[in-house]
Amino acid sequence: MADADAALVAEISRLEAERGERLVATLRAALHTTLMVGAVLGVAFDVAPPRHDLFRLLPLTAPAVLGLVWGWWWYVHRYPYRRSYGVISVAGDVLSMAVVVAASSIELAPHGANANLLGATPPVLGMFFVLAAAALRQDAALCVFGGALAIVSYAAALILSSSYAALGNVEEGSRFLATAPMWLGRGLILGFATALAALAARNARRTAIAAALASAERAQVVQVFGRWVDPEVAHEALSADGGAEIREVTVLFTDLRGFTALTERMAPDAVLELLNDHYAAIVPVVHEHGGTVNKFIGDAVMATFGAPIRHDDHAARAVRAARAMLRATDVLNEASRRVGKPVLVMGVGVATGPVVLGRLGAANRVEYAVIGDAVNVASRLEGLNKELGTSLLIADSTRAALGDAVTLKAMGEVTLRGKALPVAVFTA
């Protein structure tokens, strides 16, 4: 595992444990508050048995207990989680319940000791809740630690309870519940519960880590892929299920006139620098108008408006973007003249129509494809600019989709390669 992946796994584990610890702290604080308030009210209204000094001490101990549990709640919510927090939390829960078992056996003997040995008191049964809470931290070792500590500490508390018990006062049929075989069985159940909680915690953590790693890998692919195509295209290509969709979009093609001849007189690195300057000038314009750069084809750019991101006004966005791209090219050319670089002459073609959108390619090489007559028309119109002496040509299909959004100038009808009928074209 790479260092970056290992660091990610460690952080995911910490965050999942932190969520679990904070949830447990909240539940613990709420439970103790409810119990303490109820007990104090019981003493205040003389509901507690008068000889049970354990209950009479509650008004004195309740503030300390509540201060402790709420203080821990504040602490784990304020500071980043460490594994020692889980150890302290589990150990504190288990040992406090074992102490309550022992104290109630001493203070309430023989009644309390009998109840404990019969396995009928909340502290004895509460260990299963501790195990469930440990699993919330998604830490299998912590579950095992809690179960082992519970078996040892509860065994000590119950041995103490047996010295205060008076099981002869218990109904004969119920005494069997306090025998060694029954407590051995309860210990086995506790052991199985510990194992199940540990397995659940391990599987939950593995699932969380696998999901996070997959998400991180996808983000990395989009980041790398997005350097070569538009990030929206990268997202769409990765999420597409291989199906196709028919949608009306507006396609924009750009190309640089005479660029091939220009490159013959320039060094390769100078050509690359010039192209990068060109793309840096026009690609942001596409994004500003809500379009998506679908692909780079040498010195040409294909952009779509209305896919993958839907826009009802995709035709208007495309025409406005085309005009803004031409202005950006003029600005770039002014800067190029000042430093002695060649100027660029760009032509743009725009067409609207239904296209097929979807993932295209083989198993090891796919792309987000836009296929349809509008693509071909936009490409042909871009190439026709030189013949008509224009920089921007717009298909009649786009004019129809524009409505009154943009004013266009008619350029007559032309016959495009591959088209049987003439096509009305416009410029803006």
C-alpha positions, 0 to 999 in steps of 0.5 A: 500500500502506498504511503498516501493510501496508508495515510488515508486509511489511517485517517478514515479509521480515526474519523470513523472511531471518532464518530462512534466515540462521540455518539457513545459519549452522547448516549452515555451522558443522556442515560446517566442524566436520566438515571440520576435525575430519576434517582434523585427525584425518587429520594426527594419524594421518599420513593427509595427504600429508607434503609438503602443508603446507596440511594440516599447517597445519590444526591451527593454523588449525582453531581460528580457522576454527571460532571464526569460523563458530561466532561468526557462528552465535551472533551471527545467533541473538542479534541481529535480522537485517539485510540486511548480515548476508546480504551478509557471509555470502554474500561470506564464503562465496564469497571463502573458497572462491575463496581455497581454490581459489587457495591449493590451486593454489599449495600443491599445484601442479601437482596442485591447480591441475590439479584446480581447472581441471578443475572437480573440487574441492569449493570450485569446486562449492561455489558452487552450495550458496552459491546455494541457501543464498542462496535460503533468505533469500528475497532475490533481490538477494542471490542475484544478488550471490552469483552475480556475486561468484562469477563474478568471484572464481572467474575470478580464482582460476582464472586464477591456477591456470592459471599453476601448472597442468601440464595436460600431465600430465593425460590428453589426453581430460580436458584439454578440461575445463580449456579456456576453452570449458568454463569459459565453459559452467560460467560460463553454468551458474552464471549460470543457477543464479543466476537460478533461485535468485533467482526461487525466492527472489522467489517464496518471499518473495511467497508468504510475504507473500501468506499473511501479508497474507491472515492479517492481513486475516482477523484484521482482519475478525474483529476488526471483525466480532467487535465486532458479533457473537461472535468465534466466529461471525465465525471460523465465518462466514469459514471456512465453505465455504457448506455446511450442518450439522445439529446439536443445540444449545440456543438462548437468547432474551432480550428486555426487556419494555416497552422500546419504551414506555420508549424513547419517554420517553428521549433516543436517546443515553440509550437506547443507553447503557442497552442497552450497559449491559444487553449488558455485563452479560449477554453475558459471562455467555453466554461464561462458560458456553461459549455464543456470541452469535449476534445482537442484535435490537434489545433482544433477544439470541439465543445458542447453546450447542453451536455453533459450539463443541461441548459435550455438556452444551449444555442445562445450560450454557444453563439455568445461563447464563439464570439467571446472566443474570437475576441479572446483570440484577438487579445492574444494576438495583440500580446503575441505581436508585442513579443514577436510571436506569430498571430493566429487566425481562428474559425468557428462553426456552430450547429444544433441538433439531436446527438447520441451521448454516451461512453464509446470505446473498448474495455481499456480505452473509452471516451465520452462521445457526442455523435450526430449530424450536428457534429459534422455540420459544425465541423464543416462550417468551421472549415467553410469560414476561409471560403466565405471570408468569415470567422464564425458560421452558424447553422440554420438549426442553431438560428432556429433554436436561438429565437430572438436571443442573438441577432444574426446576419444571413450568409445565404445557402451553402452545400456542405460536404456529405449533405445532399441539400443546401444549408442556410448559414449565418454569422454574428 
